[in-house]
Amino acid sequence: MTKPDIWYVAFSPDKPNGGMARSTRTFKSEVDAKLFALQILAKGWTASAGTLNPHQPKQIIASSQIERWADPGPDG
């Protein structure tokens, strides 16, 4: 049996009427979700993230916090 996806990253272009609706990708690990979020942020898009139900503890990362969450910083 495979490990279920427990993280999501929701994203969209950071433009009004950008022509693309908000999309979501799911991931099996927080590390994979963070790497994808960094790619989205590098494009100048907005993103948010969190854990999928019923995973506990529930985590929600708002778009205002996602850069700090995803960036490993100088200490890795």
N, C-alpha and C positions, 0 to 999 in steps of 0.2 A: 504494500500500500504506500502511495506517495504522500509526502508531507503536504498539508493543505496551505494555500496562500493565506497569510495572516496580515499583510500590510497592503495598503493602497496608496497611490499617488494620483490625485485628480489635477488636471492641468488644462490650460487654454492659452491662446495667444493673448498678450497684454495689449489688445487694441479693441476699441469699440467697433462693432460690426466687422470683426476679423474674419468672418466667413466660416469659422470653425466653432462648433459647440464644444463645451467642456467635455473632456474625455477622461477616462480612468483606466489605470493599469494596476494589476495586483501582483504581489511578490511573496515569495516564501520566507524571505528574511528582511530584517530592517536594513542591513547593509546594502542589499540589492535595491531597496526602495530609495535609500539615500543617494546611491550612485545615479539612479534614473532621475531623481529630483535635481541633482546638480546639472545634468544634461539639459533639463528643461529650463532651469534658471539661466544657464549659459546662452540660451536662445532669446532671453529677455521675456520669457513667458511667465505667467503666474501659476503657482501650484500650492496645493495643500496636501496633507497626508494624514494617515492614522492607521489604526488596527481595525480589522474586520470583525464583526460579531460572529461568533460568541467569544472571541479571544479576550482573555483577561490578563493583566489589567488593561482597560480601554485607554488608548492614547489618541489624542487629536492634535495635530500640528497645523496651526492656522497659517495662512499665507504670510502673515507678518513675522512668523517665527521660523519658517521653513529653511531659510538660508543658514541660520545659526544651527538648526538641527542637522542639516545635511552636510555642512562643512566640517571636516575633521579637525581643522585648525592646525596650528604649528606643532602641537604635541601628538597629532595623529589620533 
